[in-house]
């Protein structure tokens, strides 16, 4: 019995399919229920703050931001500290207007060296700013300032 298990283990080690993969070079297959980075639809958001009140880690703040990139008008929108987010989805399920939704993005734009770079502004959540090009656009884009 022991020898049979050793033979099976050696076969799996040398001739079996690999059980590990190189991340992020080799992407992971995600399930349909996977919760990645949140996406904000600014046209639906009413700035009620229910998402901030339901967040168990208190990582959502309601901040003033521009309605769209071309306008100077401002309204209240959620800003999420992705570094503290559990990706539990409570903010998404509690949103009365379905303004927040989950995406399949979990690596792009998230791997950062500084915690301040993980503070996603409403512009970043609405993908009005390319979350990969923040360093090129400058420091001002990647940071939010609490109101």
Backbone as CSV, one residue per row, in Angstrom:
resi,resn,N_x,N_y,N_z,CA_x,CA_y,CA_z,C_x,C_y,C_z
1,UNK,0.826,-1.201,0.000,0.000,0.000,0.000,0.863,1.255,0.000
2,UNK,1.894,1.282,0.824,2.770,2.446,0.890,3.520,2.607,-0.427
3,UNK,4.022,1.512,-0.975,4.768,1.597,-2.238,3.840,2.052,-3.361
4,UNK,2.603,1.586,-3.349,1.640,2.003,-4.370,1.396,3.506,-4.290
5,UNK,1.268,4.055,-3.102,1.078,5.505,-2.934,2.302,6.282,-3.385
6,UNK,3.498,5.749,-3.109,4.718,6.432,-3.539,4.797,6.445,-5.065
7,UNK,4.457,5.335,-5.702,4.486,5.272,-7.172,3.480,6.267,-7.761
8,UNK,2.294,6.332,-7.181,1.286,7.285,-7.654,1.773,8.718,-7.487
9,UNK,2.399,9.030,-6.365,2.912,10.384,-6.123,4.004,10.731,-7.114
10,UNK,4.925,9.798,-7.376,6.019,10.060,-8.330,5.452,10.260,-9.731
11,UNK,4.450,9.469,-10.118,3.831,9.640,-11.434,3.199,11.023,-11.545
12,UNK,2.524,11.451,-10.498,1.874,12.765,-10.546,2.890,13.899,-10.557
13,UNK,4.003,13.707,-9.860,5.014,14.766,-9.809,5.684,14.934,-11.161
14,UNK,6.078,13.839,-11.779,6.869,13.948,-13.009,6.039,13.873,-14.283
15,UNK,4.883,13.235,-14.272,4.128,13.043,-15.510,2.723,13.634,-15.456
16,UNK,2.292,14.105,-14.328,0.954,14.670,-14.200,0.924,16.129,-14.641
17,UNK,-0.276,16.669,-14.791,-0.390,18.081,-15.165,0.072,18.969,-14.006
18,UNK,0.584,20.154,-14.331,1.026,21.038,-13.241,-0.168,21.512,-12.414
19,UNK,0.048,21.649,-11.131,-1.021,22.106,-10.248,-0.812,23.557,-9.834
20,UNK,0.318,24.112,-10.177,0.567,25.521,-9.889,0.732,26.261,-11.199
21,UNK,0.584,27.554,-11.158,0.761,28.380,-12.343,1.460,29.661,-11.936
22,UNK,2.032,30.307,-12.903,2.732,31.558,-12.653,1.725,32.706,-12.741
23,UNK,1.471,33.344,-11.638,0.561,34.481,-11.596,1.405,35.751,-11.514
24,UNK,1.181,36.778,-12.234,0.037,37.074,-13.113,0.271,36.725,-14.580
25,UNK,1.409,36.087,-14.927,1.667,35.793,-16.330,0.606,34.867,-16.908
26,UNK,0.174,33.903,-16.126,-0.854,32.975,-16.581,-2.147,33.303,-15.839
27,UNK,-3.147,33.830,-16.533,-4.364,34.270,-15.831,-5.157,33.120,-15.225
28,UNK,-5.867,33.463,-14.174,-6.705,32.494,-13.478,-8.082,32.465,-14.113
29,UNK,-8.638,31.275,-14.234,-10.017,31.172,-14.701,-10.925,31.526,-13.529
30,UNK,-11.799,32.502,-13.763,-12.650,33.016,-12.692,-14.051,32.431,-12.801
31,UNK,-14.665,32.234,-11.653,-16.040,31.755,-11.653,-16.985,32.907,-11.982
32,UNK,-18.220,32.575,-12.252,-19.214,33.604,-12.564,-19.506,34.488,-11.362
33,UNK,-19.318,33.951,-10.158,-19.622,34.708,-8.938,-18.438,35.500,-8.415
34,UNK,-17.328,35.533,-9.152,-16.128,36.228,-8.690,-16.406,37.726,-8.537
35,UNK,-15.892,38.301,-7.461,-16.045,39.727,-7.202,-14.685,40.395,-7.293
36,UNK,-14.502,41.211,-8.304,-13.255,41.948,-8.470,-13.456,43.406,-8.134
37,UNK,-12.678,44.251,-8.774,-12.785,45.686,-8.539,-14.188,46.186,-8.863
38,UNK,-14.647,47.123,-8.057,-15.961,47.689,-8.261,-15.926,48.655,-9.442
39,UNK,-17.064,48.765,-10.102,-17.246,49.727,-11.184,-18.428,50.609,-10.807
40,UNK,-18.242,51.907,-10.930,-19.276,52.876,-10.567,-19.904,53.456,-11.822
41,UNK,-21.228,53.443,-11.874,-21.964,54.122,-12.935,-22.421,55.455,-12.352
42,UNK,-21.721,56.516,-12.737,-22.011,57.827,-12.152,-23.394,58.341,-12.520
43,UNK,-23.942,57.892,-13.628,-25.265,58.369,-14.021,-26.353,57.788,-13.125
44,UNK,-26.103,56.624,-12.521,-27.091,56.001,-11.645,-26.895,56.386,-10.184
45,UNK,-25.678,56.719,-9.783,-25.374,56.976,-8.377,-26.068,58.252,-7.894
46,UNK,-26.725,58.150,-6.756,-27.398,59.309,-6.174,-26.641,59.836,-4.952
47,UNK,-25.513,59.212,-4.616,-24.683,59.673,-3.510,-25.345,59.521,-2.154
48,UNK,-26.180,58.504,-1.991,-26.938,58.340,-0.747,-26.062,57.876,0.418
49,UNK,-24.967,57.189,0.129,-24.064,56.748,1.180,-24.416,55.417,1.798
50,UNK,-25.416,54.718,1.260,-25.775,53.404,1.805,-24.600,52.440,1.660
51,UNK,-23.870,52.540,0.574,-22.703,51.665,0.370,-21.674,51.904,1.475
52,UNK,-21.457,53.157,1.832,-20.486,53.470,2.880,-20.964,52.976,4.244
53,UNK,-22.274,53.064,4.478,-22.815,52.629,5.768,-22.818,51.116,5.921
54,UNK,-22.915,50.381,4.824,-22.958,48.919,4.915,-21.582,48.284,4.845
55,UNK,-20.563,49.019,4.497,-19.220,48.445,4.357,-18.707,47.993,5.735
56,UNK,-18.420,46.704,5.897,-17.960,46.230,7.219,-16.564,46.727,7.587
57,UNK,-15.746,47.072,6.619,-14.395,47.568,6.907,-14.303,49.084,6.884
58,UNK,-15.416,49.750,6.635,-15.448,51.206,6.588,-14.431,51.751,5.590
59,UNK,-14.350,51.108,4.443,-13.365,51.537,3.444,-13.985,52.407,2.363
60,UNK,-15.277,52.688,2.460,-15.937,53.538,1.466,-16.236,54.887,2.097
61,UNK,-15.816,55.924,1.433,-16.102,57.296,1.850,-16.899,57.954,0.735
62,UNK,-17.788,58.841,1.098,-18.540,59.601,0.110,-17.836,60.939,-0.057
63,UNK,-17.377,61.201,-1.278,-16.608,62.406,-1.554,-17.246,63.152,-2.723
64,UNK,-16.941,64.425,-2.806,-17.426,65.222,-3.933,-16.485,64.997,-5.110
65,UNK,-17.099,64.781,-6.270,-16.312,64.592,-7.485,-17.099,65.129,-8.671
66,UNK,-16.399,65.330,-9.753,-17.041,65.842,-10.963,-18.042,64.821,-11.507
67,UNK,-19.133,65.340,-12.074,-20.164,64.470,-12.639,-19.606,63.681,-13.812
68,UNK,-18.885,64.358,-14.678,-18.185,63.686,-15.773,-16.905,64.455,-16.061
69,UNK,-16.009,63.899,-16.828,-14.705,64.565,-17.029,-14.807,65.925,-17.692
70,UNK,-15.873,66.185,-18.459,-15.983,67.450,-19.179,-16.697,68.528,-18.384
71,UNK,-17.301,68.165,-17.263,-18.111,69.107,-16.504,-17.378,69.572,-15.254
72,UNK,-17.704,70.767,-14.803,-17.157,71.265,-13.543,-18.128,71.071,-12.387
73,UNK,-19.344,70.596,-12.686,-20.328,70.339,-11.635,-19.877,69.145,-10.812
74,UNK,-20.171,69.217,-9.518,-19.772,68.133,-8.616,-20.978,67.587,-7.874
75,UNK,-20.887,66.293,-7.564,-21.885,65.607,-6.750,-21.151,64.661,-5.825
76,UNK,-21.917,64.003,-4.959,-21.331,63.050,-4.019,-21.279,61.662,-4.650
77,UNK,-20.114,61.035,-4.557,-19.908,59.693,-5.093,-19.066,58.889,-4.096
78,UNK,-19.153,57.563,-4.161,-18.297,56.756,-3.273,-16.850,56.724,-3.771
79,UNK,-15.950,56.664,-2.818,-14.535,56.464,-3.072,-14.118,55.278,-2.206
80,UNK,-13.437,54.320,-2.795,-13.192,53.060,-2.095,-11.701,52.862,-1.864
81,UNK,-11.358,52.533,-0.636,-9.989,52.156,-0.291,-9.846,50.661,-0.593
82,UNK,-9.339,50.362,-1.758,-9.256,48.975,-2.215,-8.321,48.152,-1.319
83,UNK,-7.374,48.815,-0.686,-6.453,48.103,0.188,-7.115,47.503,1.407
84,UNK,-8.253,48.058,1.824,-8.978,47.535,2.978,-10.247,46.794,2.595
85,UNK,-10.576,46.777,1.317,-11.830,46.176,0.858,-11.773,44.654,0.968
86,UNK,-12.873,44.078,1.450,-12.993,42.618,1.550,-13.546,42.010,0.273
87,UNK,-14.055,42.843,-0.624,-14.747,42.391,-1.828,-15.915,41.478,-1.447
88,UNK,-16.593,41.841,-0.371,-17.727,41.046,0.107,-18.963,41.273,-0.742
89,UNK,-19.061,42.429,-1.402,-20.196,42.710,-2.267,-21.385,43.318,-1.559
90,UNK,-21.268,43.643,-0.277,-22.401,44.249,0.431,-22.741,45.623,-0.142
91,UNK,-21.731,46.386,-0.513,-21.975,47.709,-1.087,-22.745,47.583,-2.398
92,UNK,-22.442,46.556,-3.152,-23.096,46.354,-4.443,-24.533,45.892,-4.243
93,UNK,-24.729,44.969,-3.319,-26.079,44.438,-3.120,-26.997,45.454,-2.448
94,UNK,-26.446,46.391,-1.679,-27.281,47.366,-0.978,-27.544,48.631,-1.777
95,UNK,-26.878,48.816,-2.892,-27.061,50.034,-3.688,-28.484,50.066,-4.254
96,UNK,-29.290,51.103,-3.916,-30.678,51.129,-4.371,-30.824,51.394,-5.863
97,UNK,-29.815,51.964,-6.492,-29.902,52.297,-7.915,-29.003,51.413,-8.783
98,UNK,-28.409,50.400,-8.212,-27.489,49.510,-8.944,-26.361,50.287,-9.627
99,UNK,-25.851,51.293,-8.933,-24.773,52.095,-9.498,-23.428,51.413,-9.367
100,UNK,-23.273,50.585,-8.363,-22.031,49.851,-8.183,-22.213,48.429,-8.677
101,UNK,-21.202,47.941,-9.345,-21.213,46.540,-9.744,-19.795,45.998,-9.667
102,UNK,-19.709,44.706,-9.676,-18.413,44.057,-9.562,-17.899,43.701,-10.940
103,UNK,-16.588,43.778,-11.096,-15.978,43.402,-12.367,-15.099,42.179,-12.152
104,UNK,-14.542,41.699,-13.199,-13.644,40.547,-13.119,-12.181,40.978,-12.945
105,UNK,-11.948,42.270,-12.839,-10.591,42.789,-12.701,-10.133,42.612,-11.266
106,UNK,-8.994,41.981,-11.083,-8.479,41.818,-9.722,-6.979,42.077,-9.625
107,UNK,-6.302,42.121,-10.728,-4.874,42.416,-10.689,-4.548,43.754,-11.333
108,UNK,-5.191,44.051,-12.436,-4.878,45.261,-13.180,-5.195,46.493,-12.341
109,UNK,-4.205,47.307,-12.117,-4.409,48.534,-11.377,-4.456,48.373,-9.878
110,UNK,-4.285,47.177,-9.364,-4.373,46.963,-7.922,-3.002,46.779,-7.287
111,UNK,-2.088,46.168,-7.984,-0.783,45.888,-7.401,0.004,47.193,-7.331
112,UNK,0.166,47.691,-6.124,0.843,48.974,-5.889,1.770,48.821,-4.693
113,UNK,2.739,49.682,-4.634,3.678,49.660,-3.524,3.218,50.530,-2.372
114,UNK,2.477,51.576,-2.678,2.019,52.497,-1.636,0.529,52.319,-1.399
115,UNK,0.148,52.348,-0.127,-1.264,52.201,0.204,-2.087,53.357,-0.345
116,UNK,-1.524,54.538,-0.431,-2.254,55.692,-0.939,-2.687,55.486,-2.381
117,UNK,-1.966,54.668,-3.123,-2.328,54.412,-4.513,-3.526,53.478,-4.642
118,UNK,-3.949,52.882,-3.538,-5.102,51.987,-3.566,-6.397,52.701,-3.212
119,UNK,-6.343,53.987,-3.052,-7.549,54.765,-2.775,-8.188,55.123,-4.113
120,UNK,-9.250,54.439,-4.465,-9.868,54.612,-5.767,-10.889,55.732,-5.710
121,UNK,-10.655,56.764,-6.509,-11.548,57.905,-6.586,-12.788,57.530,-7.396
122,UNK,-13.829,58.353,-7.327,-14.995,58.090,-8.190,-14.631,58.053,-9.669
123,UNK,-13.688,58.881,-10.092,-13.265,58.852,-11.495,-12.614,57.525,-11.846
124,UNK,-11.846,56.996,-10.912,-11.209,55.697,-11.152,-12.249,54.584,-11.122
125,UNK,-13.206,54.653,-10.197,-14.243,53.631,-10.129,-15.127,53.647,-11.365
126,UNK,-15.357,54.846,-11.918,-16.182,54.955,-13.117,-15.365,54.667,-14.366
127,UNK,-14.077,54.386,-14.180,-13.155,54.091,-15.286,-13.057,55.277,-16.254
128,UNK,-13.284,56.498,-15.721,-13.044,57.676,-16.531,-11.553,57.958,-16.612
129,UNK,-10.829,57.377,-15.695,-9.378,57.466,-15.674,-8.853,56.057,-15.847
130,UNK,-7.907,55.887,-16.745,-7.326,54.561,-16.935,-6.537,54.205,-15.684
131,UNK,-6.957,53.151,-15.008,-6.316,52.808,-13.750,-4.901,52.282,-13.948
132,UNK,-4.535,51.954,-15.172,-3.164,51.520,-15.441,-2.245,52.688,-15.736
133,UNK,-2.827,53.782,-16.168,-2.012,54.901,-16.624,-1.891,55.996,-15.583
134,UNK,-2.132,55.676,-14.314,-2.098,56.705,-13.293,-0.721,57.303,-13.106
135,UNK,0.284,56.478,-13.154,1.632,56.994,-12.966,2.015,57.928,-14.096
136,UNK,1.536,57.625,-15.293,1.839,58.492,-16.413,1.081,59.802,-16.312
137,UNK,-0.164,59.736,-15.802,-0.994,60.931,-15.719,-0.577,61.848,-14.572
138,UNK,0.124,61.311,-13.594,0.562,62.151,-12.505,-0.018,61.732,-11.180
139,UNK,0.523,62.291,-10.144,0.148,61.908,-8.794,-1.271,62.323,-8.437
140,UNK,-1.717,63.433,-9.026,-3.022,63.965,-8.668,-4.158,63.014,-9.038
141,UNK,-3.998,62.266,-10.103,-5.047,61.363,-10.563,-5.198,60.178,-9.629
142,UNK,-4.095,59.684,-9.118,-4.146,58.445,-8.357,-4.535,58.635,-6.904
143,UNK,-4.699,59.829,-6.464,-5.014,60.048,-5.055,-6.330,60.800,-4.928
144,UNK,-7.045,60.558,-3.881,-8.245,61.335,-3.592,-8.020,62.057,-2.298
145,UNK,-8.677,63.166,-2.186,-8.551,63.947,-0.962,-9.897,63.955,-0.266
146,UNK,-9.947,63.545,0.975,-11.221,63.574,1.696,-11.759,65.000,1.798
147,UNK,-13.056,65.125,1.639,-13.692,66.454,1.695,-13.999,66.830,3.115
